[in-house]
Amino acid sequence: MARVRRQRATRLTPAASQRPILDGPLALDNAISLESVAITKIKSPVAGRANVLVVPDLAAGNMLAKSLSFLAGADAAGIVLGAKVPIILTSHADSLMTRLASSAVAVMVAAARHESAGMAVN
């Protein structure tokens, strides 16, 4: 069983060329708009192409998520990291898709933690 876990984890580990790049801070427009990056001439490998937006605190995350949801019609997934278990963070006004996406992300985080804890023991 331990060997299967290691193989599965190895398959999930991205190659060096596919590892995520973390950069910032970037203003929202510079994080997601190539046009904005061209105007401001920001030099960053993720500027204009960010897949994930990291916020400094819960209030900023709430403001960003609600802005994207209500102004741009985006679906979101809200979880809080840092606790022993992922905490699903949704609003009463969130859509069914947002609630399901939040649950799915929380399950994936919990499974990844469980998998890495199992590997650490073996």
C-alpha positions as a printed NumPy array, in Angstrom:
array([[  0.   ,   0.   ,   0.   ],
       [  2.825,   2.418,   0.827],
       [  4.377,   1.889,  -2.604],
       [  1.066,   2.73 ,  -4.336],
       [  0.762,   5.941,  -2.324],
       [  4.258,   7.045,  -3.306],
       [  3.632,   6.32 ,  -6.965],
       [  0.36 ,   8.219,  -6.935],
       [  1.973,  11.177,  -5.193],
       [  4.833,  11.122,  -7.7  ],
       [  2.367,  11.269, -10.581],
       [  0.719,  14.301,  -8.978],
       [  4.008,  16.127,  -8.453],
       [  4.527,  18.446, -11.418],
       [  7.778,  18.441, -13.36 ],
       [ 10.099,  21.356, -12.651],
       [  8.922,  23.069, -15.843],
       [  5.291,  22.854, -14.644],
       [  5.745,  23.986, -11.049],
       [  3.653,  26.985, -10.075],
       [  5.253,  30.417, -10.013],
       [  4.388,  32.728,  -7.15 ],
       [  4.92 ,  36.429,  -7.741],
       [  3.594,  39.63 ,  -6.334],
       [  2.209,  41.717,  -4.995],
       [  0.399,  42.638,  -8.187],
       [ -2.608,  44.894,  -8.552],
       [ -5.659,  42.979,  -9.78 ],
       [ -5.5  ,  44.478, -13.279],
       [ -1.819,  43.586, -13.573],
       [ -2.48 ,  40.049, -12.352],
       [ -5.218,  39.231, -14.875],
       [ -4.965,  41.627, -17.839],
       [ -2.225,  41.345, -20.475],
       [ -3.346,  44.726, -21.81 ],
       [ -2.703,  46.329, -18.421],
       [  0.716,  44.684, -18.233],
       [  1.632,  46.035, -21.687],
       [  0.697,  49.567, -20.634],
       [  2.461,  49.463, -17.256],
       [  5.447,  47.461, -18.599],
       [  5.524,  45.184, -15.555],
       [  8.13 ,  42.435, -15.781],
       [  6.695,  39.298, -14.197],
       [  6.233,  35.738, -15.459],
       [  2.657,  35.674, -14.14 ],
       [  1.525,  39.246, -14.844],
       [ -1.639,  39.142, -16.934],
       [ -1.818,  35.351, -16.661],
       [ -2.505,  34.63 , -12.984],
       [ -4.507,  31.455, -12.364],
       [ -4.781,  31.91 ,  -8.606],
       [ -5.2  ,  35.142,  -6.682],
       [ -3.872,  35.165,  -3.107],
       [ -5.232,  37.77 ,  -0.717],
       [ -3.782,  39.005,   2.576],
       [ -6.803,  38.389,   4.787],
       [-10.414,  37.241,   4.972],
       [-11.897,  40.702,   4.361],
       [ -9.869,  41.211,   1.175],
       [-10.77 ,  37.715,  -0.025],
       [-14.445,  38.322,   0.635],
       [-14.362,  41.607,  -1.257],
       [-12.544,  40.057,  -4.221],
       [-14.788,  37.   ,  -4.407],
       [-18.017,  38.999,  -4.185],
       [-16.772,  41.516,  -6.752],
       [-15.946,  38.741,  -9.199],
       [-19.229,  36.95 ,  -8.528],
       [-21.589,  39.9  ,  -8.717],
       [-19.82 ,  42.139, -11.245],
       [-18.325,  39.541, -13.567],
       [-20.683,  36.597, -13.049],
       [-17.784,  34.386, -11.953],
       [-18.161,  31.174, -10.019],
       [-15.852,  30.836,  -7.044],
       [-14.708,  28.352,  -4.441],
       [-14.084,  29.59 ,  -0.931],
       [-11.986,  27.796,   1.656],
       [ -9.807,  28.967,   4.508],
       [ -6.424,  27.291,   4.905],
       [ -4.244,  27.182,   8.002],
       [ -6.54 ,  25.264,  10.338],
       [ -6.273,  21.52 ,  10.999],
       [ -8.956,  20.96 ,   8.387],
       [-10.026,  23.094,   5.42 ],
       [-12.912,  25.396,   6.321],
       [-15.565,  25.917,   3.655],
       [-16.379,  29.598,   3.431],
       [-19.559,  30.464,   1.559],
       [-22.16 ,  33.191,   1.782],
       [-25.939,  32.889,   1.931],
       [-26.028,  34.639,  -1.455],
       [-23.626,  32.189,  -3.116],
       [-24.834,  30.061,  -6.003],
       [-25.18 ,  26.302,  -5.882],
       [-22.117,  26.041,  -8.147],
       [-20.034,  28.076,  -5.668],
       [-21.148,  25.872,  -2.772],
       [-20.348,  22.699,  -4.7  ],
       [-16.992,  24.057,  -5.888],
       [-16.068,  25.04 ,  -2.329],
       [-16.947,  21.563,  -1.094],
       [-14.934,  19.937,  -3.891],
       [-11.85 ,  22.058,  -3.183],
       [-12.082,  21.306,   0.546],
       [-12.287,  17.565,  -0.182],
       [ -9.243,  17.776,  -2.489],
       [ -7.223,  19.69 ,   0.142],
       [ -8.186,  17.195,   2.861],
       [ -7.317,  14.247,   0.601],
       [ -3.938,  15.748,  -0.288],
       [ -3.168,  16.323,   3.399],
       [ -4.243,  12.777,   4.24 ],
       [ -2.107,  11.405,   1.407],
       [  0.984,  13.363,   2.454],
       [  0.479,  12.391,   6.112],
       [  0.291,   8.727,   5.072],
       [  3.493,   9.061,   3.082],
       [  5.283,  10.708,   6.006],
       [  4.432,   7.721,   8.242],
       [  5.578,   5.117,   5.726]])
